[in-house]
Amino acid sequence: MAGMSPGPVGPRAAAAQVGGAADAKADAKAVSAARDFESVFLTQMVEQMMKTVKLGNMDGGHAQEIWRSFLSKAIADQIADTGTTGIAQSVNGAMQAYDAARKGATAEGGA
């Protein structure tokens, strides 16, 4: 096929490709963890807000507590899905900075 070059070949290139795939997998895992943290944090916030809402005749009882917990989680998940709070982005940024610092310290220690 004219104009197409086979990419770099050799052990270093192969290691770079494997390392890139591992980094991409780690990044995806970090994004997922940050999103999960945001959801849990927002669930706690919404649960506290829901405690201030009176439900009239339905207020009180074990079933109401369970229902309120499920509703709080559903609301928090919807808020987290919008990605507008910035919590997940902040957590992910902090994890990336920590990972970069850790990798830098490892590289300096190994040199």
Secondary structure, DSSP 8 states (H G I E B T S, - for coil): -TT------SHHHHHHHHHHHHHHHHHHHHHHHHHHHHHHHHHHHHHHHHTT---GGG-SSHHHHHHHHHHHHHHHHHHHHHT-S-HHHHHHHHHHHHHHHHHHHHHHHH-
